[in-house]
């Protein structure tokens, strides 16, 4: 009878460890940052608005034949990147809120980034 009890207890502990491991994996998968790409072509951003989560990253790609200046003065989410044609730069968004992005060279190029928790 002692052997049965030890064997059952060992199986329960092993099952508990499996469930805890799965829980950690699921939490990690849920909180993993996502990556997005926004292209610049014909003096416009490929989208005018995007909604992302805190921690997500956006890669800005200059697919144009002219320089662009990816810029934001939004407090806590400042961006100041001059890009030659063919260049790409990645920005991580670490605070919730609305981030207004523009090209400081081409003022009609605007992008609104909604950063959610």
C-alpha positions, 0 to 999 in steps of 0.5 A: 500500500505504501508503494501505491501511495508514493507512485500516485503522489509522484504522478500527481507532482509530475502532473502539477509540474506539467500544468505549471510549465504550460501556464508559464508558456501560455503567459509568456506567449500572451505577453510576447511583443509583436512586430509590425512593418510600415513602409514609406513610398510615394511620400506616404506611410503605408497606413494612416493609423495602427493599433498596437500593444505596449512593448510592440515594435514597428519597423519603418522602412524607407521604400522611397527614392527620397530621404524621410525623417520619422519624427514624434514629439509625443512625450515619452514616445519621442522618435527622431530618425532620418532615413535615406532610401532603403534604410529601415529602423525599428522603434519599440513603444513602451507607453500606452496612449496615442503617438503622432508620427510624421515625416518632418521633411514631408508634413503631409506624411502622418501616422497615428499609433494607438498603443494599448495595454 
